[in-house]
Amino acid sequence: MKQISVIEARVWLEGGLPPVTLLDVREDWEYKIAHLPGSILISMGQISSRSGELPRDQAIIVMCHHGRRSETVAIQLEQIGFNNIYNLNGGINAWSRQVDAAIPTY
């Protein structure tokens, strides 16, 4: 698992090449407060049962509130065979503070 800053992730997501999936592993109520457009919500507790919904042929940036849950999920994904996994350092909180202040903090 690799780490990625919110600035690096923004550049990647805006550029679109190579394709990347943004996986949000927070709970539904957190996602309703603040999320990034185009992200896929699969809560941390559902990763084992729903990992088949994730593409294996592209990179996945895993995010949560501050980066701890996403790091755990990134490790889990690697353990089940996903190869190109990134943990978003600082999570949605860092995104709001460093990239887009319109994203609410909580």
ROSE-4610 file (N, C-alpha, C; in Angstrom, 1 decimal, always signed):
// ROSE-4610
residu = [M/M/M/K/K/K/Q/Q/Q/I/I/I/S/S/S/V/V/V/I/I/I/E/E/E/A/A/A/R/R/R/V/V/V/W/W/W/L/L/L/E/E/E/G/G/G/G/G/G/L/L/L/P/P/P/P/P/P/V/V/V/T/T/T/L/L/L/L/L/L/D/D/D/V/V/V/R/R/R/E/E/E/D/D/D/W/W/W/E/E/E/Y/Y/Y/K/K/K/I/I/I/A/A/A/H/H/H/L/L/L/P/P/P/G/G/G/S/S/S/I/I/I/L/L/L/I/I/I/S/S/S/M/M/M/G/G/G/Q/Q/Q/I/I/I/S/S/S/S/S/S/R/R/R/S/S/S/G/G/G/E/E/E/L/L/L/P/P/P/R/R/R/D/D/D/Q/Q/Q/A/A/A/I/I/I/I/I/I/V/V/V/M/M/M/C/C/C/H/H/H/H/H/H/G/G/G/R/R/R/R/R/R/S/S/S/E/E/E/T/T/T/V/V/V/A/A/A/I/I/I/Q/Q/Q/L/L/L/E/E/E/Q/Q/Q/I/I/I/G/G/G/F/F/F/N/N/N/N/N/N/I/I/I/Y/Y/Y/N/N/N/L/L/L/N/N/N/G/G/G/G/G/G/I/I/I/N/N/N/A/A/A/W/W/W/S/S/S/R/R/R/Q/Q/Q/V/V/V/D/D/D/A/A/A/A/A/A/I/I/I/P/P/P/T/T/T/Y/Y/Y]
num = [1/1/1/2/2/2/3/3/3/4/4/4/5/5/5/6/6/6/7/7/7/8/8/8/9/9/9/10/10/10/11/11/11/12/12/12/13/13/13/14/14/14/15/15/15/16/16/16/17/17/17/18/18/18/19/19/19/20/20/20/21/21/21/22/22/22/23/23/23/24/24/24/25/25/25/26/26/26/27/27/27/28/28/28/29/29/29/30/30/30/31/31/31/32/32/32/33/33/33/34/34/34/35/35/35/36/36/36/37/37/37/38/38/38/39/39/39/40/40/40/41/41/41/42/42/42/43/43/43/44/44/44/45/45/45/46/46/46/47/47/47/48/48/48/49/49/49/50/50/50/51/51/51/52/52/52/53/53/53/54/54/54/55/55/55/56/56/56/57/57/57/58/58/58/59/59/59/60/60/60/61/61/61/62/62/62/63/63/63/64/64/64/65/65/65/66/66/66/67/67/67/68/68/68/69/69/69/70/70/70/71/71/71/72/72/72/73/73/73/74/74/74/75/75/75/76/76/76/77/77/77/78/78/78/79/79/79/80/80/80/81/81/81/82/82/82/83/83/83/84/84/84/85/85/85/86/86/86/87/87/87/88/88/88/89/89/89/90/90/90/91/91/91/92/92/92/93/93/93/94/94/94/95/95/95/96/96/96/97/97/97/98/98/98/99/99/99/100/100/100/101/101/101/102/102/102/103/103/103/104/104/104/105/105/105/106/106/106]
x = [+0.8/+0.0/+0.9/+0.5/+1.2/+0.4/+1.0/+0.4/+0.3/-0.8/-0.9/-1.5/-1.0/-1.5/-2.7/-3.5/-4.7/-4.4/-3.2/-2.8/-2.5/-1.7/-1.4/-2.7/-3.6/-4.8/-5.7/-5.8/-6.5/-6.0/-4.7/-4.1/-4.4/-4.3/-4.6/-6.1/-7.0/-8.4/-8.8/-8.2/-8.6/-8.0/-6.8/-6.2/-6.8/-7.3/-8.0/-7.1/-5.8/-4.9/-3.8/-3.5/-4.4/-5.7/-6.7/-7.9/-7.7/-8.5/-8.4/-9.8/-10.0/-11.3/-11.1/-12.0/-12.0/-12.9/-12.4/-13.2/-13.3/-14.5/-14.8/-15.3/-14.6/-14.9/-15.6/-16.1/-16.8/-18.2/-18.9/-20.3/-21.2/-22.4/-23.3/-23.6/-23.8/-24.1/-22.9/-21.7/-20.5/-20.5/-20.8/-20.8/-21.8/-23.0/-24.0/-23.6/-22.8/-22.3/-21.3/-20.4/-19.3/-18.8/-18.7/-18.0/-17.5/-16.6/-16.1/-16.9/-17.3/-18.1/-17.4/-18.2/-17.6/-17.1/-17.0/-16.5/-17.5/-17.0/-17.8/-17.8/-19.0/-19.1/-19.3/-18.3/-18.4/-17.8/-18.6/-18.1/-17.1/-16.2/-15.2/-15.7/-16.8/-17.4/-17.9/-18.1/-18.6/-17.6/-16.3/-15.3/-15.2/-15.2/-15.0/-16.1/-17.3/-18.4/-18.7/-18.1/-18.4/-17.2/-16.0/-14.8/-14.9/-15.8/-16.0/-16.5/-17.1/-17.6/-16.5/-15.3/-14.1/-13.4/-12.9/-12.1/-10.7/-10.3/-8.9/-7.9/-8.4/-7.6/-7.2/-7.4/-7.0/-6.7/-6.0/-5.6/-6.9/-6.8/-7.8/-7.2/-7.8/-7.5/-8.5/-8.1/-9.0/-9.0/-10.2/-10.3/-11.3/-11.1/-12.0/-12.0/-12.3/-12.3/-10.9/-10.0/-8.7/-7.6/-7.9/-6.9/-6.5/-7.1/-6.8/-7.6/-8.9/-9.7/-9.3/-9.1/-8.7/-7.4/-6.5/-5.2/-5.4/-6.3/-6.7/-7.3/-8.2/-8.9/-7.9/-7.0/-6.0/-5.2/-4.8/-4.1/-4.9/-6.2/-7.1/-7.2/-7.4/-7.5/-6.2/-5.1/-3.8/-3.8/-4.2/-4.2/-5.1/-6.1/-7.0/-6.7/-5.5/-5.1/-5.1/-5.6/-5.6/-4.1/-3.7/-2.3/-1.9/-2.8/-2.5/-3.4/-3.0/-3.9/-3.1/-3.8/-3.3/-4.1/-3.5/-4.3/-4.2/-5.3/-5.4/-5.0/-3.8/-3.4/-4.3/-4.8/-5.6/-7.1/-7.4/-8.8/-9.6/-10.9/-11.8/-11.5/-11.1/-10.7/-9.6/-8.5/-7.4/-7.9/-8.7/-9.2/-9.9/-10.8/-11.5/-10.6/-9.6/-8.7/-7.6/-7.2/-6.2/-6.6/-7.7/-8.1/-9.4/-10.4/-11.7/-12.5/-12.4/-13.1/-14.6/-15.2/-16.6/-17.1/-16.1/-16.5/-16.6/-17.7/-17.8/-16.9/-16.5/-15.7/-16.7/-16.3/-17.2/-16.3]
y = [-1.2/+0.0/+1.2/+2.2/+3.4/+4.5/+5.6/+6.7/+7.8/+8.6/+9.7/+10.9/+12.0/+13.3/+13.7/+14.6/+15.1/+15.9/+16.6/+17.4/+16.5/+15.4/+14.4/+13.7/+13.4/+12.8/+13.7/+14.9/+15.9/+16.0/+16.1/+16.1/+14.9/+13.7/+12.5/+12.4/+12.7/+12.7/+13.6/+14.8/+15.8/+15.4/+14.8/+14.4/+13.1/+12.2/+11.0/+10.0/+10.2/+9.2/+8.8/+7.6/+6.5/+6.5/+5.7/+5.7/+5.3/+5.9/+5.6/+5.6/+4.7/+4.6/+5.2/+6.0/+6.7/+5.9/+5.2/+4.4/+5.0/+5.4/+6.0/+4.9/+4.7/+3.6/+4.0/+5.3/+5.8/+5.2/+5.6/+5.2/+6.1/+5.6/+6.3/+7.7/+7.8/+9.2/+10.1/+9.7/+10.5/+11.0/+10.0/+10.3/+11.3/+11.3/+12.3/+13.7/+13.8/+15.1/+15.7/+14.8/+15.3/+14.1/+14.3/+13.3/+13.9/+13.2/+13.7/+13.1/+14.0/+13.5/+12.3/+11.3/+10.2/+9.1/+9.3/+8.3/+7.2/+6.0/+4.8/+4.6/+4.5/+4.3/+2.8/+2.2/+0.9/+1.0/+0.9/+1.1/+0.1/+0.4/-0.5/-1.9/-1.9/-3.2/-4.0/-3.4/-4.2/-4.6/-4.2/-4.5/-5.9/-6.8/-8.2/-8.8/-8.4/-8.9/-8.2/-7.0/-6.2/-5.9/-6.5/-6.2/-6.6/-7.5/-7.9/-6.7/-5.7/-4.5/-3.6/-3.8/-2.9/-3.4/-2.5/-2.9/-3.4/-4.5/-5.0/-4.4/-3.8/-3.4/-1.9/-1.2/+0.2/+0.5/+1.6/+2.0/+2.4/+2.2/+2.5/+3.4/+4.6/+5.5/+5.3/+4.9/+4.6/+5.8/+6.2/+7.4/+7.2/+7.9/+8.0/+9.4/+9.5/+10.9/+11.4/+10.7/+11.2/+10.3/+9.1/+8.3/+7.0/+6.8/+5.6/+4.4/+4.5/+3.4/+3.1/+4.1/+3.8/+3.0/+3.3/+2.6/+1.1/+0.8/-0.5/-1.3/-0.6/-1.2/-1.4/-0.5/-0.6/-1.9/-2.1/-3.3/-4.6/-4.5/-5.7/-5.9/-4.9/-5.1/-5.7/-5.3/-5.9/-7.4/-7.7/-9.1/-10.0/-9.4/-10.3/-10.2/-9.6/-9.6/-8.3/-7.2/-6.0/-5.4/-4.9/-4.6/-3.1/-2.3/-0.9/+0.0/+0.0/+0.6/+1.8/+2.9/+4.1/+4.5/+4.9/+5.4/+7.0/+7.6/+9.1/+9.7/+10.2/+10.8/+11.9/+11.9/+12.9/+12.9/+12.0/+11.8/+13.0/+12.9/+14.0/+15.3/+15.1/+16.3/+17.1/+16.4/+17.1/+17.7/+16.9/+17.4/+18.7/+18.8/+20.0/+21.2/+20.9/+22.0/+22.4/+21.5/+21.8/+21.9/+21.3/+21.3/+22.0/+21.8/+22.3/+22.6/+23.9/+24.3/+24.2/+24.0/+23.9/+22.5/+21.6/+20.2/+20.5/+20.2/+20.4/+19.5/+20.1/+19.3/+18.9/+17.9/+17.4/+16.8]
z = [+0.0/+0.0/+0.0/-0.8/-0.9/-0.2/+0.2/+0.7/-0.4/-0.4/-1.3/-0.6/-0.9/-0.3/-1.0/-0.4/-1.0/-2.3/-2.3/-3.4/-4.6/-4.3/-5.4/-5.9/-5.0/-5.4/-6.2/-5.9/-6.7/-8.1/-8.2/-9.6/-10.4/-9.7/-10.4/-10.8/-9.9/-10.2/-11.3/-11.3/-12.3/-13.6/-13.6/-14.9/-15.5/-14.6/-15.1/-15.7/-15.8/-16.4/-15.5/-15.2/-15.5/-14.7/-15.1/-14.4/-12.9/-12.0/-10.6/-10.0/-9.1/-8.3/-7.0/-6.5/-5.2/-4.3/-3.3/-2.4/-1.1/-0.7/+0.6/+1.6/+2.7/+3.6/+4.9/+4.9/+6.1/+6.1/+7.2/+7.3/+6.5/+6.2/+5.4/+5.9/+7.2/+7.8/+7.6/+7.6/+7.4/+5.9/+5.0/+3.6/+3.2/+3.9/+3.7/+4.1/+5.1/+5.5/+4.5/+4.0/+3.1/+2.4/+1.0/+0.2/-1.1/-1.7/-3.0/-4.1/-5.1/-6.2/-6.9/-7.3/-8.0/-7.1/-5.8/-4.9/-4.7/-4.5/-4.2/-2.7/-2.1/-0.7/-0.4/+0.3/+0.9/+2.3/+3.3/+4.6/+5.0/+5.9/+6.4/+6.7/+7.4/+7.8/+6.6/+5.5/+4.3/+3.3/+3.5/+2.5/+2.2/+3.2/+2.9/+2.0/+2.2/+1.5/+0.1/+0.0/-1.2/-2.1/-1.8/-2.5/-4.0/-4.3/-5.7/-6.5/-5.9/-6.7/-7.1/-6.7/-7.0/-8.2/-9.0/-10.2/-9.7/-10.4/-10.1/-11.1/-12.2/-13.3/-13.2/-12.1/-12.0/-10.5/-10.3/-9.0/-8.2/-6.9/-5.9/-4.9/-4.7/-3.6/-2.5/-1.3/-0.2/+0.7/+1.1/+2.0/+3.1/+4.2/+5.3/+5.9/+7.1/+7.8/+7.9/+8.5/+8.8/+8.2/+7.7/+7.1/+7.8/+9.0/+9.8/+9.3/+9.2/+8.7/+7.3/+6.5/+5.1/+5.0/+5.9/+5.9/+6.2/+7.2/+7.5/+6.4/+5.7/+4.5/+3.4/+3.2/+2.1/+2.3/+3.6/+3.9/+3.6/+4.0/+3.8/+2.3/+1.5/+0.1/-0.5/-0.1/-0.5/-0.1/+1.0/+1.5/+0.7/+0.1/-0.8/-2.3/-2.6/-3.9/-4.8/-4.2/-4.9/-4.9/-6.1/-6.2/-6.2/-6.6/-6.8/-5.9/-4.6/-3.5/-2.9/-2.7/-2.1/-0.9/+0.2/+1.3/+1.2/+1.3/+1.2/+2.6/+2.7/+4.0/+4.4/+5.6/+6.2/+5.8/+4.9/+4.6/+4.1/+4.2/+3.7/+4.5/+5.8/+6.6/+5.9/+5.5/+4.9/+3.5/+2.8/+1.5/+1.7/+2.7/+2.9/+3.3/+4.1/+4.6/+3.5/+2.6/+1.7/+0.3/-0.1/-1.5/-1.8/-1.0/-1.3/+0.0/+0.4/+1.6/+1.5/+0.4/+0.2/+0.8/+0.9/+1.5/+3.0/+3.6/+5.1/+5.9/+7.0/+8.0/+9.1/+9.8/+11.0/+12.0]
